[in-house]
Amino acid sequence: MTEKIKRAAFFISDGTGITAGSLGGLLAHFPETDFEQIRIPFTDSISKIEDAQKRIVNAKLATGQRPVVIMSIGDTNLASELKQVDAYYVDLFESFIHPLGRELNQTALTRPGVSHSIKGANYGSRMEAINFALGHDDGMTHSGLNQAQVILIGVSRSGKTPTSIYLAMQFGIKAANYPLIPEDFERGSLPPILEGYLDKIFGLTIRPERLHSLRSERRPNSHYASLANCREEILKAETLMKKIGIPMAESTSRSVEELSAIIIQHMKN
């Protein structure tokens, strides 16, 4: 098997770096390269640009490959200065924002945080959704469950919590999640509290081998983590969800971004 090429990928921004970092998924299209992803947010002064340059130079020396730099810096002087060191640059302003501005005949806003400026009720709704997701994680409470916009179910460690939090943080969606446990399988039905919310429920499943690996990190050499038990739980959970008619998606090789997109699309149908 050919050894992967090691290469550094920097995400450099004058703000939080969320916009630049969101393009990190592009790197997955190049599986023959082993990218070390390095995020440098709040690069908004000459001294910080110089620090970033040093890290880029050191990364090139360490790998023998010039780094990939995905950057989102609105100040053209700072952006130009950063590019003085050898790297492959993907400049979000030069590639996307400024060309779009020329087409629209408008001058684009370039201050940090414009892409994620959240005002008034929108910001408040996201914070409220995050609190809701944290408070309704793993069936922690039934109070206010009627406010949930989606309820994720699945066996323990199938990806319910991170997906719930992502839906809240990025889209302001109030997501609760409940684990499916042996008692549910014995009874052949969902937790009783969920019976009135079938139209809001979405199931997550996972391959047994991946579940075994995840559970072994938490409770190694336990019945809970054993491959045989993982297979049994997943089979029973999928059988139960199919019997009730609950839509589901497999989380094994999907990111929370992909899972969230699938769930949101289902919610719109």
N, C-alpha and C positions, 0 to 999 in steps of 0.2 A: 504494500500500500504506500503510495507517494505521500511524503510528509508535507503537511500544509505550509504554505508560505506565511510567515509571521509579519504582521504589519500593524502599525498604530493608526487609529482613527480618532481624530480629535473633533469635539463638538464645542465650538468656541462662540460665546455670545456676550453681548453687553447687558443682557438681562438674565433671566432665569435659565435660559438654554433649552426651554421646553420645545420651542419651535424647531431649532436646529436638531435637538435630540430626537424629535419625532421622525426624522429621516433615517434614524439608525436602522430601521427595518430594511432599508435598501441594501445594506451590507449582506443580508441573508441570501441575496441573489448570487453571491460569489462564494460558494462553499469551499472552494479550493484555497481560500485565504483565511487564516486565523487572525481575526481582528482583535486587538486590544482596544476597547473603547474608553476614551478619556474625556470627561466633561469638564470644561472650564467656564463657568458662568461669571457674570458681572465683570467682564473684561472691558472696563470703561475708562481707562487711563493709560498713558504711555508706560508707566511702570508695570502695569498689569499685562500690557501687550508684550513688553520685554520678557516678563516671566513666562508667558505663553510661548514666545519664540525659543527660549532656552529649552523648554520641555519638548518642543517639536524637533529641535536640533539633536537633543539627547536621544529621542526615540528613533531618529534616523540612524544614529551611530549604533544603537543597540540592536536594531533589526537588519540594518544594511539596506532598507527600503525607505524611500521618502514617504512620510506619512500622508494620509488623506485628512484634509481639514474641511469640515463642514461648518461654515461660519455664518453668523447672523449679527453683524455689527453695523449699525446705522451711520455712525460717524465715518465719513469717507477717508479722512486723514488717518484715523486709527486702523481702518480696514486696510488701507494701502501700506501702512507701516508693518502690519502683521505679515503681509505677503512678501516681505523682503527676505524671508528665509525659505529654503527650498522645501516645497510640499506640493501636493495636488490639492488645489483649493476649489471647493464648491461654495460660492458666495451667494447666499439666498437673495440678497438685495440685487446683485448684478444679474443673477440668472432669472429671477422671477419678479421682484417688486418693481424695479426701475423700468423694465420693458413693459410691464402692465401699466405703469404710470404714463409712459409715452403713448400707449394705445388709448388710454382714457383722457389724455391731455390734462393730467393732474399731477401735482407734486405729492409724492407719497410721504406719509408720516414716517419718521425714522427713529423716533425716541424709543428707548427700551420698553418692552412690555405692551406695545400696541396690539400685537397679535392675541394677547391674553388679557386685554383690559376688560374687566368685568364690572359692570355698574349696577347699582341699586338692587332691584329684585333678583336679577340674574345671579349676582354674587351671593346674595342671601339664600337663594334657593339651593345653590351648590353646598353651602355650609350646612344648611338644614338637611340636605340629602346625605351628606357625610355623617352627620350625627345620627341620622336615622339608621344608616347602614351599620355603624358601629354598635348602636343600641340593639339592633335586630340581627346580630351576627350569631350564627349557629343556634337559632331558636332561643336566644337569650331571654327575650320577653315577647309576650303576645300583645302587649298594650300598643294600641295604635296601628295594628297590623293592617287595618282597613285602608290606611294611607299608602301602603306599598303599591308601587306601580308595576313591580315585578318581584316574584318570589322564586329564588333559585333553590333547587333541591338536588341531592346526590349523596353518595356515600362520603364519609369523612376523607378529607384531603383530595377531593376531586376538582378543586379550584373555585369553590363557591365564594369564599371570602375575598380574595383579590379581585375577582370579577365584580362583586358587589361594590367594593370601594372604588374601583375604576369607573363604573357606571355613575356613581355619585360625584366623583371628583371632576370628571370630564363633561358629563351631560346633565348633572343635577337630577338624576333619576333616583328615586327612593327605592332601594333594593333591599329586601330581607332575604335571609337564607336559612334553610333548615337541613339538618343531616338526616339521611335515611339510616335507621338503625335496625338491628335484628328484631326488635319488638314489632316494627312496622312490617317486616317481611313475614313474621309469624301470623300477624293479623291480616296480612294481605291487603293493606290499605295505607293511605298516607296518614301522617299524624292528624288526629281529629280536628285540630284547630285550623287545618288548611282546607277542610272540605268545602268551605264557602268561598274559596278563592281559586278555584280550578282554572279560571280564565286568565289568571295572572302568573301561573306557575310555569317555570321553564326548568328542564332537567339538564344536569351536566353528568357526563359519564367519562370514563378514562380506561385505558388499557391496564389489565392486571399487573403486568410487569412494571409499568411506571408507578402504579399505586403502591406496589410492594416496595419499590425504591424510596418513595416519599415517606411511607410509614416507617420504614426501617431507620430513617434518620431520627425520627421522634421516639420510637419504641423498638429498638433492635431485638431480634430473637423472640418476639412476642407472637402470640396467636393472632393478635390484631394486625400485625404486619406480615404474617406469613403469606406466601404466594397463593396457597390453597384457599385461605380465607378471603383474600382479595378477589380471587376468581369467583368464589361463591357469592360474595356480597354484590359484586358488579352484575353478575347474572341475575340475581334476584331483584336488584334495583331496576335494571333495564326491563325485566319482565313486568314488574309492577307499573312502571311508567308507560310501557306500551299498552298494557291492559286498560289503563285509565285514559290513555290518549294524550299524554303529556308530550309536547315537543322536546327534543333534546339535542345536544351537540356534544361531541367528544373533545375533551380538553387536552388530550395527550400531546399533540404537536401544535396546538394553537396558542397564540399569545392572548393576554387579556383583551388587547385591542381587537383581535379577530373575533373572540367570543362575544365581546360587547356589541360588535357590528352585527353579528348573527342575531343576538337577542333583540336589539333595537329594530332590526328589520322585521322580526317576528311580531314585535309589539305594534308595528305600523299596519300589519296585515289584518 
